[in-house]
Amino acid sequence: MKGRYLIIICILLLIILWIGSSQFGLKPSVSEENLSYIQLPSGFKIEVFADGLVDSLLSYPGLAPGPRMMLIKNGTLMVSIPNKGLVAVLPDKDGDHKADSVSVFIDGLNHPHGLDYYSGWFYIAEEHRLIRVKDTNNDFVAEKETIEVLMDNIPTGGHSTRTVKVHNGSLYMSMGSSCNVCYETDTRRAAITRCDLDGTNSTVFASGMRNAVGMAFHPLTGQLYATENGRDWLGDDLPPDEVNLVEEGEDCGWPICYGKNIHDTDFDKNTYIRDPCEDSTPSLVDLQAHSAPLGLNFYYGNSFPQEYQGNLFVCFHGSWNRQEPTGYKVVRINMTDLSVHDFATGWLRNNSVLGRPVDVVVSNDGSLFVSDDNSGRIYRIYYGD
């Protein structure tokens, strides 16, 4: 009996410790761990900008508990942490390229994911609604009394991430599918919607994208680019994940087409007189299946070599059901010839997951911030000394 009680007490202590670590705030400590396992092109270096933004180092499919989508406002980095229900602020006031602290911009949210800023408003996409909020005194603490709910009828279930971007006076939001592969009854799913900045006049901008987690507007052309995570259970190498050039009114093919307008006959058993994918928009770039491309951003900073100007950087979150794991890295796409090149690799070592890149943004000094929701870090990648 004493042994049984001892086991019960140990279990209770572990539960208490877990609850304490997960509920008592964010940890601003910055790890000095050697990142020599990360391979970068010659002249590039990587360091930890912020650490301790996750409560678990377990890697599992779906939304991990650490930092996800980022935003730079007045030189200060902000990041969503969906499983904590908050948006965090990571200032670097002394300019040493390390976060001075971790504070809460807003909390009490339902899996906040995408965020953007425009003309006094912070736009935040939760799983079930889209809101905006103000910070009128610029202290990086949201004034909750200013919250405006722009959409409150967003369907839940399935892919829970919602990414939001403001462009040319309109608000764009991507919403993943409710399933692996199916016909959706809600046209907003597996699509990108567009609405006015106050949430009115919402329409489907483009459809047929199973899960477009990352969106980026080209800083010169204004064109919208988005990542797409392809369906599962067609083997290790099908279908390709994608980067799409998204234009109004387009159907990118899902659920019956993928990649370069390839018909998914495993799902769609119908017989057609003509190719059912003929009118779909093909992918711009095919990526290795199950890489799980998420955040993406164009580089027009002032510190990388000329060959990187205009490149599109894409974070590969990594596979969860591929026999031989893939992804777990950051790649760059040369937009002249659409060739894909490894940029930062090494988070997958001997089938051990050391990190899962999610989002990438260009900092004011021309370096890159990369969020990692598995290890709970923000990395800074820079060139030179």
ROKOLPA-791621 format. One record per residue (C-alpha): x, y negated, z negated. Coordinates in Angstrom, 1 decimal, m for minus. Layout:
N
xx: X&yy: Y&zz: Z;
...
***
This chain:
385
xx: 0.0&yy: 0.0&zz: 0.0;
xx: 2.8&yy: m2.4&zz: m0.9;
xx: 4.4&yy: m1.8&zz: 2.6;
xx: 1.0&yy: m2.6&zz: 4.2;
xx: 0.6&yy: m5.8&zz: 2.3;
xx: 4.2&yy: m6.8&zz: 3.1;
xx: 3.5&yy: m6.3&zz: 6.9;
xx: 0.2&yy: m8.3&zz: 6.6;
xx: 2.1&yy: m11.2&zz: 4.8;
xx: 4.8&yy: m11.2&zz: 7.4;
xx: 2.2&yy: m11.4&zz: 10.2;
xx: 0.4&yy: m14.3&zz: 8.4;
xx: 3.7&yy: m16.1&zz: 8.0;
xx: 4.5&yy: m15.7&zz: 11.7;
xx: 1.0&yy: m17.0&zz: 12.6;
xx: 1.5&yy: m20.0&zz: 10.2;
xx: 4.9&yy: m20.8&zz: 11.7;
xx: 3.5&yy: m20.6&zz: 15.3;
xx: 0.6&yy: m22.9&zz: 14.4;
xx: 2.9&yy: m25.3&zz: 12.8;
xx: 5.3&yy: m25.4&zz: 15.7;
xx: 2.5&yy: m25.9&zz: 18.2;
xx: 0.4&yy: m28.4&zz: 16.4;
xx: 2.8&yy: m30.8&zz: 14.6;
xx: 3.8&yy: m33.0&zz: 17.4;
xx: 6.4&yy: m33.2&zz: 20.1;
xx: 10.1&yy: m32.7&zz: 19.5;
xx: 12.3&yy: m35.5&zz: 21.1;
xx: 15.6&yy: m33.6&zz: 20.7;
xx: 17.8&yy: m33.3&zz: 23.7;
xx: 19.7&yy: m30.0&zz: 24.2;
xx: 23.4&yy: m30.2&zz: 25.1;
xx: 23.3&yy: m26.7&zz: 26.6;
xx: 25.7&yy: m26.1&zz: 29.4;
xx: 23.7&yy: m26.1&zz: 32.7;
xx: 26.6&yy: m24.5&zz: 34.7;
xx: 24.2&yy: m21.8&zz: 35.8;
xx: 22.5&yy: m24.4&zz: 38.1;
xx: 24.0&yy: m24.5&zz: 41.5;
xx: 24.0&yy: m27.9&zz: 43.3;
xx: 25.6&yy: m29.2&zz: 46.5;
xx: 29.1&yy: m30.7&zz: 46.1;
xx: 29.2&yy: m34.0&zz: 44.2;
xx: 25.8&yy: m33.5&zz: 42.5;
xx: 25.4&yy: m33.0&zz: 38.7;
xx: 22.5&yy: m32.0&zz: 36.4;
xx: 21.8&yy: m32.9&zz: 32.8;
xx: 18.9&yy: m32.6&zz: 30.4;
xx: 17.0&yy: m35.9&zz: 30.1;
xx: 14.5&yy: m34.6&zz: 27.5;
xx: 14.0&yy: m31.3&zz: 25.7;
xx: 11.6&yy: m29.7&zz: 23.3;
xx: 8.4&yy: m30.4&zz: 25.3;
xx: 7.2&yy: m26.8&zz: 25.0;
xx: 6.3&yy: m24.4&zz: 22.2;
xx: 7.0&yy: m21.1&zz: 24.0;
xx: 9.7&yy: m19.8&zz: 26.3;
xx: 7.6&yy: m17.0&zz: 27.6;
xx: 7.2&yy: m17.0&zz: 31.4;
xx: 3.8&yy: m15.9&zz: 32.7;
xx: 1.5&yy: m16.6&zz: 35.6;
xx: m0.5&yy: m19.7&zz: 35.8;
xx: m0.2&yy: m22.9&zz: 33.8;
xx: 2.8&yy: m22.8&zz: 31.5;
xx: 2.7&yy: m24.9&zz: 28.3;
xx: 5.3&yy: m27.4&zz: 29.2;
xx: 5.6&yy: m30.7&zz: 31.1;
xx: 4.1&yy: m30.9&zz: 34.5;
xx: 3.4&yy: m34.0&zz: 36.7;
xx: 5.4&yy: m37.2&zz: 36.2;
xx: 5.0&yy: m40.9&zz: 36.7;
xx: 7.5&yy: m43.8&zz: 36.4;
xx: 6.0&yy: m47.0&zz: 35.1;
xx: 8.3&yy: m50.0&zz: 34.5;
xx: 11.3&yy: m47.8&zz: 34.5;
xx: 9.8&yy: m45.5&zz: 31.8;
xx: 9.1&yy: m41.8&zz: 32.5;
xx: 5.7&yy: m40.4&zz: 31.7;
xx: 4.6&yy: m36.8&zz: 32.0;
xx: 1.5&yy: m34.7&zz: 31.5;
xx: 1.5&yy: m31.7&zz: 29.2;
xx: m1.8&yy: m30.0&zz: 29.9;
xx: m1.7&yy: m27.4&zz: 27.2;
xx: m1.2&yy: m30.1&zz: 24.6;
xx: m4.0&yy: m32.2&zz: 26.1;
xx: m1.9&yy: m35.3&zz: 26.4;
xx: 0.3&yy: m37.5&zz: 28.4;
xx: 3.8&yy: m38.2&zz: 26.9;
xx: 6.1&yy: m41.1&zz: 27.2;
xx: 9.9&yy: m40.7&zz: 27.4;
xx: 11.7&yy: m44.0&zz: 27.2;
xx: 15.4&yy: m44.5&zz: 27.8;
xx: 15.9&yy: m48.0&zz: 26.4;
xx: 19.7&yy: m47.7&zz: 25.8;
xx: 20.3&yy: m46.5&zz: 29.4;
xx: 22.3&yy: m43.4&zz: 28.4;
xx: 20.2&yy: m41.2&zz: 30.6;
xx: 18.6&yy: m39.4&zz: 27.7;
xx: 15.1&yy: m39.9&zz: 26.4;
xx: 15.3&yy: m41.9&zz: 23.1;
xx: 12.1&yy: m40.4&zz: 21.8;
xx: 8.9&yy: m38.7&zz: 22.8;
xx: 5.6&yy: m40.5&zz: 22.1;
xx: 2.0&yy: m40.0&zz: 23.0;
xx: 0.4&yy: m42.2&zz: 25.6;
xx: m3.0&yy: m40.5&zz: 25.3;
xx: m4.2&yy: m37.3&zz: 23.7;
xx: m7.4&yy: m35.4&zz: 23.2;
xx: m7.8&yy: m34.6&zz: 26.9;
xx: m8.8&yy: m31.4&zz: 28.6;
xx: m5.7&yy: m30.1&zz: 30.4;
xx: m4.6&yy: m33.4&zz: 31.9;
xx: m2.5&yy: m32.8&zz: 35.0;
xx: m2.2&yy: m35.4&zz: 37.7;
xx: m1.5&yy: m39.1&zz: 36.8;
xx: m0.9&yy: m42.3&zz: 38.7;
xx: m1.0&yy: m46.0&zz: 38.1;
xx: m2.4&yy: m48.9&zz: 40.0;
xx: m3.4&yy: m52.5&zz: 39.2;
xx: m3.7&yy: m52.2&zz: 35.4;
xx: m5.2&yy: m48.7&zz: 35.3;
xx: m3.7&yy: m45.3&zz: 34.6;
xx: m5.6&yy: m42.6&zz: 36.5;
xx: m5.6&yy: m39.2&zz: 34.9;
xx: m7.1&yy: m36.0&zz: 36.3;
xx: m8.3&yy: m33.6&zz: 33.7;
xx: m9.6&yy: m30.1&zz: 34.5;
xx: m13.3&yy: m31.2&zz: 34.3;
xx: m13.2&yy: m34.9&zz: 35.0;
xx: m11.3&yy: m37.8&zz: 36.4;
xx: m10.7&yy: m40.9&zz: 34.2;
xx: m8.8&yy: m44.1&zz: 34.1;
xx: m7.6&yy: m46.1&zz: 31.1;
xx: m5.8&yy: m49.3&zz: 30.3;
xx: m2.7&yy: m50.3&zz: 28.3;
xx: m3.2&yy: m54.1&zz: 28.3;
xx: m0.3&yy: m54.9&zz: 25.8;
xx: 2.2&yy: m52.7&zz: 27.7;
xx: 3.2&yy: m50.7&zz: 24.6;
xx: 2.7&yy: m47.3&zz: 26.3;
xx: m0.2&yy: m46.4&zz: 24.1;
xx: m3.5&yy: m46.1&zz: 25.9;
xx: m6.5&yy: m48.0&zz: 24.6;
xx: m9.1&yy: m45.3&zz: 24.5;
xx: m11.9&yy: m47.7&zz: 24.2;
xx: m11.1&yy: m48.7&zz: 27.8;
xx: m11.6&yy: m45.2&zz: 29.2;
xx: m13.8&yy: m45.1&zz: 32.3;
xx: m15.0&yy: m41.7&zz: 33.5;
xx: m14.9&yy: m41.8&zz: 37.3;
xx: m16.0&yy: m38.2&zz: 37.9;
xx: m17.4&yy: m35.9&zz: 35.2;
xx: m18.9&yy: m33.0&zz: 37.2;
xx: m15.7&yy: m31.4&zz: 38.4;
xx: m16.1&yy: m27.6&zz: 38.6;
xx: m13.9&yy: m25.6&zz: 36.3;
xx: m12.5&yy: m22.1&zz: 36.4;
xx: m9.9&yy: m20.6&zz: 38.8;
xx: m7.1&yy: m23.0&zz: 39.5;
xx: m7.2&yy: m25.6&zz: 36.8;
xx: m4.8&yy: m28.2&zz: 38.1;
xx: m6.1&yy: m31.5&zz: 39.5;
xx: m3.6&yy: m33.8&zz: 41.1;
xx: m4.4&yy: m37.5&zz: 41.7;
xx: m2.7&yy: m40.2&zz: 43.8;
xx: m3.7&yy: m43.8&zz: 44.6;
xx: m3.0&yy: m45.0&zz: 48.2;
xx: m4.2&yy: m48.1&zz: 50.1;
xx: m7.0&yy: m48.8&zz: 47.7;
xx: m8.4&yy: m45.3&zz: 47.6;
xx: m8.1&yy: m42.4&zz: 45.1;
xx: m7.1&yy: m39.0&zz: 46.3;
xx: m7.6&yy: m35.8&zz: 44.2;
xx: m6.6&yy: m32.2&zz: 45.1;
xx: m8.5&yy: m29.4&zz: 43.5;
xx: m7.5&yy: m25.7&zz: 43.9;
xx: m9.8&yy: m22.8&zz: 44.7;
xx: m11.9&yy: m20.9&zz: 42.2;
xx: m10.5&yy: m17.6&zz: 43.4;
xx: m7.6&yy: m15.8&zz: 45.1;
xx: m9.5&yy: m15.7&zz: 48.4;
xx: m13.2&yy: m16.4&zz: 48.9;
xx: m15.8&yy: m18.7&zz: 50.5;
xx: m16.3&yy: m21.6&zz: 48.2;
xx: m19.8&yy: m22.9&zz: 47.5;
xx: m18.5&yy: m26.3&zz: 46.3;
xx: m16.8&yy: m28.1&zz: 49.2;
xx: m14.5&yy: m30.0&zz: 46.8;
xx: m12.6&yy: m26.8&zz: 45.9;
xx: m9.6&yy: m25.8&zz: 47.9;
xx: m9.6&yy: m29.4&zz: 49.3;
xx: m8.5&yy: m33.0&zz: 48.8;
xx: m11.2&yy: m35.5&zz: 48.1;
xx: m11.0&yy: m39.3&zz: 48.5;
xx: m13.0&yy: m41.9&zz: 46.7;
xx: m13.0&yy: m45.6&zz: 45.8;
xx: m10.9&yy: m46.6&zz: 42.8;
xx: m14.0&yy: m46.7&zz: 40.6;
xx: m14.9&yy: m43.1&zz: 41.6;
xx: m17.7&yy: m44.0&zz: 44.0;
xx: m18.1&yy: m42.9&zz: 47.6;
xx: m16.4&yy: m39.5&zz: 47.1;
xx: m16.0&yy: m37.4&zz: 50.2;
xx: m13.9&yy: m34.5&zz: 51.3;
xx: m10.8&yy: m35.9&zz: 53.0;
xx: m9.4&yy: m32.5&zz: 54.1;
xx: m10.2&yy: m28.9&zz: 53.4;
xx: m8.8&yy: m25.4&zz: 53.7;
xx: m6.0&yy: m25.7&zz: 51.2;
xx: m6.1&yy: m22.9&zz: 48.6;
xx: m4.2&yy: m24.9&zz: 46.0;
xx: m2.5&yy: m28.2&zz: 47.0;
xx: m0.8&yy: m28.9&zz: 43.7;
xx: 1.6&yy: m31.5&zz: 45.0;
xx: 0.7&yy: m34.6&zz: 47.1;
xx: 3.0&yy: m37.3&zz: 48.3;
xx: 2.4&yy: m40.3&zz: 50.6;
xx: 5.4&yy: m41.0&zz: 52.9;
xx: 6.8&yy: m44.4&zz: 51.8;
xx: 7.3&yy: m45.6&zz: 55.4;
xx: 4.5&yy: m44.0&zz: 57.4;
xx: 1.8&yy: m43.7&zz: 54.7;
xx: 1.0&yy: m40.1&zz: 55.9;
xx: m0.1&yy: m37.6&zz: 53.2;
xx: 1.9&yy: m34.4&zz: 52.7;
xx: 0.8&yy: m31.6&zz: 50.4;
xx: 2.1&yy: m28.2&zz: 49.2;
xx: m0.1&yy: m25.2&zz: 49.4;
xx: 0.1&yy: m22.0&zz: 47.4;
xx: m1.0&yy: m19.1&zz: 49.6;
xx: m3.2&yy: m16.2&zz: 48.5;
xx: m1.9&yy: m13.1&zz: 46.7;
xx: m2.0&yy: m9.3&zz: 47.5;
xx: m0.9&yy: m9.3&zz: 51.1;
xx: 2.6&yy: m8.0&zz: 50.2;
xx: 5.9&yy: m9.7&zz: 49.3;
xx: 6.2&yy: m11.8&zz: 52.4;
xx: 2.7&yy: m12.8&zz: 53.4;
xx: 1.1&yy: m15.2&zz: 53.6;
xx: 3.7&yy: m18.0&zz: 53.7;
xx: 3.4&yy: m20.8&zz: 51.2;
xx: 3.2&yy: m24.2&zz: 53.0;
xx: 3.9&yy: m27.8&zz: 53.3;
xx: 1.1&yy: m29.5&zz: 55.2;
xx: 0.8&yy: m32.9&zz: 56.9;
xx: m2.8&yy: m33.7&zz: 55.9;
xx: m5.0&yy: m35.9&zz: 58.0;
xx: m8.6&yy: m36.9&zz: 57.5;
xx: m11.2&yy: m34.4&zz: 58.6;
xx: m8.7&yy: m31.5&zz: 59.0;
xx: m9.4&yy: m27.9&zz: 58.0;
xx: m6.1&yy: m26.2&zz: 57.1;
xx: m7.6&yy: m22.8&zz: 57.4;
xx: m8.0&yy: m21.1&zz: 54.1;
xx: m9.6&yy: m18.7&zz: 53.4;
xx: m9.6&yy: m17.0&zz: 56.8;
xx: m6.3&yy: m18.5&zz: 58.3;
xx: m2.8&yy: m19.2&zz: 57.0;
xx: 0.5&yy: m20.5&zz: 58.2;
xx: 0.7&yy: m21.2&zz: 61.9;
xx: m3.0&yy: m20.4&zz: 62.3;
xx: m2.7&yy: m16.7&zz: 61.5;
xx: m6.0&yy: m14.9&zz: 61.0;
xx: m6.4&yy: m13.2&zz: 57.6;
xx: m8.0&yy: m10.0&zz: 58.8;
xx: m7.6&yy: m8.5&zz: 55.4;
xx: m10.2&yy: m10.9&zz: 54.1;
xx: m12.2&yy: m11.8&zz: 57.2;
xx: m13.6&yy: m8.6&zz: 58.8;
xx: m15.8&yy: m10.4&zz: 61.3;
xx: m15.4&yy: m10.0&zz: 65.0;
xx: m15.0&yy: m13.1&zz: 67.1;
xx: m15.2&yy: m14.0&zz: 70.8;
xx: m12.5&yy: m16.6&zz: 70.3;
xx: m9.7&yy: m17.0&zz: 67.8;
xx: m11.4&yy: m18.2&zz: 64.6;
xx: m8.2&yy: m20.1&zz: 63.7;
xx: m8.0&yy: m22.0&zz: 66.9;
xx: m9.5&yy: m25.1&zz: 65.5;
xx: m7.6&yy: m25.0&zz: 62.2;
xx: m4.6&yy: m27.2&zz: 61.5;
xx: m1.4&yy: m25.1&zz: 61.2;
xx: 1.1&yy: m25.6&zz: 58.5;
xx: 3.9&yy: m28.1&zz: 59.0;
xx: 6.5&yy: m26.0&zz: 57.3;
xx: 6.2&yy: m22.3&zz: 56.3;
xx: 7.9&yy: m21.4&zz: 53.1;
xx: 8.8&yy: m18.0&zz: 51.5;
xx: 5.6&yy: m16.3&zz: 50.3;
xx: 5.0&yy: m16.5&zz: 46.5;
xx: 7.5&yy: m19.3&zz: 46.0;
xx: 4.7&yy: m21.4&zz: 44.5;
xx: 5.7&yy: m24.8&zz: 45.8;
xx: 4.3&yy: m27.5&zz: 43.5;
xx: 5.5&yy: m31.1&zz: 43.2;
xx: 7.2&yy: m32.9&zz: 46.2;
xx: 8.6&yy: m36.3&zz: 46.8;
xx: 10.5&yy: m38.2&zz: 49.6;
xx: 13.9&yy: m39.5&zz: 48.9;
xx: 14.6&yy: m43.1&zz: 49.8;
xx: 16.8&yy: m43.8&zz: 46.7;
xx: 20.1&yy: m45.6&zz: 46.8;
xx: 22.6&yy: m43.1&zz: 45.2;
xx: 22.5&yy: m39.9&zz: 47.3;
xx: 24.6&yy: m39.5&zz: 50.5;
xx: 23.1&yy: m40.6&zz: 53.7;
xx: 22.2&yy: m37.1&zz: 54.9;
xx: 19.6&yy: m36.9&zz: 52.1;
xx: 17.8&yy: m40.1&zz: 53.1;
xx: 14.2&yy: m39.3&zz: 54.1;
xx: 14.4&yy: m35.7&zz: 52.9;
xx: 11.4&yy: m34.2&zz: 51.2;
xx: 12.3&yy: m32.5&zz: 47.9;
xx: 10.0&yy: m29.7&zz: 46.8;
xx: 9.9&yy: m27.8&zz: 43.5;
xx: 9.4&yy: m24.0&zz: 43.7;
xx: 7.7&yy: m22.8&zz: 40.5;
xx: 8.5&yy: m19.2&zz: 41.3;
xx: 6.7&yy: m15.9&zz: 41.9;
xx: 4.8&yy: m13.9&zz: 39.4;
xx: 3.8&yy: m10.8&zz: 41.3;
xx: 6.4&yy: m10.3&zz: 44.0;
xx: 8.4&yy: m7.1&zz: 43.7;
xx: 11.7&yy: m9.1&zz: 44.1;
xx: 11.2&yy: m12.5&zz: 42.4;
xx: 11.6&yy: m15.6&zz: 44.5;
xx: 11.5&yy: m19.3&zz: 44.0;
xx: 12.5&yy: m20.9&zz: 40.7;
xx: 14.4&yy: m23.7&zz: 42.4;
xx: 14.3&yy: m27.1&zz: 44.1;
xx: 14.7&yy: m27.3&zz: 47.9;
xx: 15.0&yy: m30.1&zz: 50.4;
xx: 13.4&yy: m30.3&zz: 53.8;
xx: 15.1&yy: m32.3&zz: 56.5;
xx: 12.2&yy: m34.1&zz: 58.1;
xx: 14.0&yy: m34.5&zz: 61.4;
xx: 14.1&yy: m30.7&zz: 62.2;
xx: 11.9&yy: m29.4&zz: 59.3;
xx: 14.7&yy: m27.1&zz: 58.1;
xx: 14.6&yy: m26.0&zz: 54.5;
xx: 17.7&yy: m26.0&zz: 52.4;
xx: 18.4&yy: m24.9&zz: 48.8;
xx: 19.2&yy: m27.9&zz: 46.6;
xx: 19.1&yy: m26.8&zz: 42.9;
xx: 19.1&yy: m23.1&zz: 42.2;
xx: 19.9&yy: m20.8&zz: 39.3;
xx: 16.8&yy: m20.8&zz: 37.1;
xx: 16.4&yy: m17.2&zz: 38.1;
xx: 19.4&yy: m15.1&zz: 37.0;
xx: 19.4&yy: m11.3&zz: 37.1;
xx: 15.6&yy: m11.4&zz: 37.1;
xx: 15.6&yy: m13.5&zz: 34.0;
xx: 13.6&yy: m16.7&zz: 34.2;
xx: 15.6&yy: m19.7&zz: 32.8;
xx: 13.2&yy: m22.3&zz: 34.0;
xx: 10.3&yy: m23.1&zz: 36.4;
xx: 10.5&yy: m26.5&zz: 38.3;
xx: 7.2&yy: m28.2&zz: 38.6;
xx: 7.5&yy: m31.8&zz: 39.8;
xx: 10.1&yy: m34.2&zz: 41.2;
xx: 10.3&yy: m38.0&zz: 41.1;
xx: 12.9&yy: m40.5&zz: 42.2;
xx: 14.1&yy: m42.7&zz: 39.3;
xx: 15.0&yy: m46.4&zz: 39.5;
xx: 18.7&yy: m45.6&zz: 39.7;
xx: 18.3&yy: m43.2&zz: 42.6;
xx: 18.6&yy: m39.9&zz: 40.6;
xx: 15.9&yy: m37.2&zz: 40.5;
xx: 13.8&yy: m36.2&zz: 37.5;
xx: 12.6&yy: m32.6&zz: 37.6;
xx: 10.1&yy: m31.2&zz: 35.1;
xx: 10.3&yy: m27.7&zz: 33.9;
xx: 7.2&yy: m26.3&zz: 32.2;
xx: 8.8&yy: m23.1&zz: 31.2;
xx: 11.8&yy: m24.3&zz: 29.2;
xx: 10.0&yy: m27.6&zz: 28.2;
xx: 12.6&yy: m29.9&zz: 29.8;
xx: 13.0&yy: m32.8&zz: 32.1;
xx: 16.3&yy: m32.7&zz: 34.1;
xx: 18.1&yy: m35.5&zz: 35.7;
xx: 20.0&yy: m34.7&zz: 38.9;
xx: 22.4&yy: m37.3&zz: 40.1;
xx: 25.3&yy: m37.8&zz: 42.5;
xx: 28.8&yy: m38.8&zz: 41.6;
xx: 30.2&yy: m39.6&zz: 38.1;
***
